[in-house]
Amino acid sequence: MIAPLGSGQGWLLLGGVRVRIFTIVLSLVLTWVFAGAVASASPVVEGDTDNPVAIAPGVSRPDTPHCSVTLADGFRSNAADGSPQYYEGTLAPPKACPGPWAKVVMDQTVTVRGRQYDRIGDLRIGGTEVWWGTTQEPSGEGRRAITYHFDKDLTPYSALLRTPQPFHGGIENYTSAIYTGVYAQAVTLTYYQADRRHPAPEAPDHVAGFGHADATPAAPTVHFTARDLPRNITRAYLEVTLEGHACDEQWFDDVPDDVAAKYPAAGLCGKGPYREANFAIDGTAAGSAFTFPHIYSGGIVPQLWRPIVAIDTFSLHAETYDVTPFAGRLVDGGTHDLSFSFPDIGGEFTVVPTLLLYTDKNRAQTSGALTRHDVAAAPARQTTVKDISGGVNVTVTAHRDDVTAGYVDTSAGRVYTRVERTRDYRNSDDVTGGGFTQHVVQADSGQQTSVSTVDGRVRSAAKHTWSYPLTTDATANITDDQNLRISGSVDMTQVLGDFTGDGRNWRPARASREWLASSGVLARTNGVNTEADGRSKTLFTGSDDLGRPYFHYVATEHGLITENRELPPRR
């Protein structure tokens, strides 16, 4: 649950039910979640929980000379008067490690104690958001502090890091007499020098960041202005992070408007569960952005995420789109409009875009043209509502099959690039119990294929595949703020694959599968917490960022880690 801040950043969710329907619960929700008297009898009421552990492999570190730069050290998210504060300054390449770099890694350690919502955090270097994520939600006043760590490979932003840049970062946190949790942050960047055994990897020659902007039902389209782009672009990629808030925090359990109207007491969110952001360059449709179904650490039932949070909670998963067919339009030296439009937005989406550009080392000016842009204004979509025992089933399907193509005249000749993207989507939602129970089964998968040719010969070819299956169950039984029971379960998976080849025959370059299953319950009777419990299992199989096999399994119960097996073990 991303807390309802002054900027409208989200609503509390109780078993899939938006608390705006229960106004008295909204005002007291964290009191009954965290601060009630704890019943001594069974069933379980969790006490202190273990610190979260990262299931996915961390960023590999080359064995080369390196230098660390500290951006924040024990920096508190709030000033002495409780107001939010942010760390900032100027980041310059360390003199002892001037580059080129084999890798640049951000490390962040966060500690929090008290009662608090989960919150949003970011790190902006220059105008580029190099990290965007959310926090662990602490479990209550008077308990021990929670500490967790995560890292991120910032090597793709190396071009941005070669010159001094202003930085601004931190966790957007709000405190009060009730919500006392303050996040202490330690943030470092470590620059690993390249050598013969660890050469600098190919990375974009220019990074163009735009910060972020929020789309809402009143303003469903957001615009960003790109200026001062290189005149010799050869390849262009658009990295996009989408983060939902309010009625789009859990967009996958939103229902059609007529179903929401059928169960007014439940406060179901409308517009249906399918979400996309159609992006355009200078008004020409370039593609459709989507997002992994992130669930924040207070989502559905807080006990689901203690101590293991949902996949990519601390650093939200970004999608990358090949927009090379538009490169010929971006090299004119002018300003360009990059827009994102949400046709069925139900709440709010934050859009975080970045252009990653490669340039011609032997030519100061390239040119080119867009030759094809078959990007549908809307997907082929169908919604079916049918009666089932105790309620209705809503099934939504959607399909996209978009193609863009163009050429760039470079020092290597005229390079033609064709990009194909597909997306297949299906969401089945059983809405029962007067709208207070939902069983959602969602399948969302697709691929992007890019093939570049010179004189009819394949110069490069890449394919990226993804699949994000998700099943959620959520039930809310609420008499009043002193007598209630909310329960839920989540089964989520992220399957990613990258392939190289000649456009027809493909060989795997990297693959991973991360799976998590969690269940939780929170009950309160006559003002006493009678049950607050959760359990989870999570597994990562695949490879690390160097292509080495990696396996990690963690199981938890009652907020404590019961199994933690890793191969190979971390050093």
Stockholm file with secondary structure:
# STOCKHOLM 1.0

chainA/1-571         MIAPLGSGQGWLLLGGVRVRIFTIVLSLVLTWVFAGAVASASPVVEGDTDNPVAIAPGVSRPDTPHCSVTLADGFRSNAADGSPQYYEGTLAPPKACPGPWAKVVMDQTVTVRGRQYDRIGDLRIGGTEVWWGTTQEPSGEGRRAITYHFDKDLTPYSALLRTPQPFHGGIENYTSAIYTGVYAQAVTLTYYQADRRHPAPEAPDHVAGFGHADATPAAPTVHFTARDLPRNITRAYLEVTLEGHACDEQWFDDVPDDVAAKYPAAGLCGKGPYREANFAIDGTAAGSAFTFPHIYSGGIVPQLWRPIVAIDTFSLHAETYDVTPFAGRLVDGGTHDLSFSFPDIGGEFTVVPTLLLYTDKNRAQTSGALTRHDVAAAPARQTTVKDISGGVNVTVTAHRDDVTAGYVDTSAGRVYTRVERTRDYRNSDDVTGGGFTQHVVQADSGQQTSVSTVDGRVRSAAKHTWSYPLTTDATANITDDQNLRISGSVDMTQVLGDFTGDGRNWRPARASREWLASSGVLARTNGVNTEADGRSKTLFTGSDDLGRPYFHYVATEHGLITENRELPPRR
#=GR chainA/1-571 SS CBCCCTTCCCCCEETTEEGGGSHHHHHHHHIIIIISEECCSSSCBCCSCCCCCCCSCCCCCCSSCEEEEEEEEEEESBCTTSCBCCEEEEECCCTTCCSCEEEEEEEEEEEEEEECCBCEEEEEETTEEEEEEECCCCEETTSCCEEEEEEEECGGGHHHHTSCEEEEEEEECCCCSSCCCEEEEEEEEEEEECCSSSCCCCCCSEEEECCCEEECSSSCEEEEEECSCCSCEEEEEEEEEEEEEGGGTTGGGCCCHHHHHHCGGGTCCCSCSCCCEEEEETTEEEEEECCCCCCCTTSSCGGGGSSSCCTTSSSCCCEEEECGGGHHHHTSSSCEEEEEECTTCSSEEEEEEEEEEEECTTCSCCEEEEEEEECCSSCEEEEEEEEETTEEEEEEEEEEEEEEEEEEEETTEEEEEEEEEEEEEEEEEEEEGGGTEEEEEEEEEEEEEEEEEETTEEEEEEEEEEECCEEEEEEEEEEETTEEEEEEEEEEEEEEEEEEESSSSEEEEEEEEEEEEEEEEEEEETTEEEEEEEEEEEEEEEECTTSCEEEEEEEEETTEEEEEEEESCCC
#=GC SS_cons         CBCCCTTCCCCCEETTEEGGGSHHHHHHHHIIIIISEECCSSSCBCCSCCCCCCCSCCCCCCSSCEEEEEEEEEEESBCTTSCBCCEEEEECCCTTCCSCEEEEEEEEEEEEEEECCBCEEEEEETTEEEEEEECCCCEETTSCCEEEEEEEECGGGHHHHTSCEEEEEEEECCCCSSCCCEEEEEEEEEEEECCSSSCCCCCCSEEEECCCEEECSSSCEEEEEECSCCSCEEEEEEEEEEEEEGGGTTGGGCCCHHHHHHCGGGTCCCSCSCCCEEEEETTEEEEEECCCCCCCTTSSCGGGGSSSCCTTSSSCCCEEEECGGGHHHHTSSSCEEEEEECTTCSSEEEEEEEEEEEECTTCSCCEEEEEEEECCSSCEEEEEEEEETTEEEEEEEEEEEEEEEEEEEETTEEEEEEEEEEEEEEEEEEEEGGGTEEEEEEEEEEEEEEEEEETTEEEEEEEEEEECCEEEEEEEEEEETTEEEEEEEEEEEEEEEEEEESSSSEEEEEEEEEEEEEEEEEEEETTEEEEEEEEEEEEEEEECTTSCEEEEEEEEETTEEEEEEEESCCC
//
